[in-house]
């Protein structure tokens, strides 16, 4: 029987953090709030809140997005 890791079949959002300057997110279900100091993303079972300065959406396509700027915090809201 073929087995996959749980994350391979999961609908959970997956995030990659590159220092404090860029984040890529797969599994986004929409942008809830957008300003240069706060971006909130619907990630299914939770909302992700990114705080910082000069935040921008570098890329937004389908369920993927990239955030750039000076990141100072990430909150997982339920």
N, C-alpha and C positions, 0 to 999 in steps of 0.2 A: 504494500500500500504506500502510495506517495504521500509524504508529509511535508508541510510547509511551516515555517515559524509563524506564530500567532500574528505578528506584525505584518506579515506579507498579505494576509487576508483581512486585516482589520480595516475598519472605516475611520479609525482615529487619525487626527491630523498629525503630521510629522514635521518637525522643525529642525533646521540646521542653522547654527549660530556661528558667524565668522567674526570673532572679536566682539567689540561693542559698536561696530559700524554697519553690519548687514545681517539680515535674517531672511531665509527662504522658508516658505511654509507650503506644504502640500496637504490638501484636504480641507481647504477653506470653503465655507458655505456663504461667504459674503462679508462685506465691510459694513460694520455697524456705526462707526464713528471715525472721522478722519480730520486731523489737524496737524500742524507741524510739531506739536508736543504730545499728542496722544492718538494712537490708532487702536481701535477695538475690532477684532475679527471674530465672526461666528465660526466656531470650530466643531459644531455638532453638539456634543454633550457639555461643552464649556465655551466660555468666551475668553479669548486671549487679549490682554491689554498690554500694549507696548508703550512705554513712556520714554521721553528723551527730548532732544532739541533738533530742529531741522529735519524731522522725519518726513520721508516721501515714499510713495509706492513706486518703486522702480519698474516693476512688472506686475501685471494682473491679467491672467489668462486662465479661463476655466476654473479649476479648483486650486491653482497655484498662484503664489504671489511672492514678491520680494520687497522688503522694507530696507531703506537706507537712511542713515543719519547717525547722530550720536545717541546711542541707546543707554538709558540709565536704569531701566527696570522692565521686568516682565511679570505680569500677574495672571494667574489662572483663576477665573471667576466661574462659579457654578450657578 
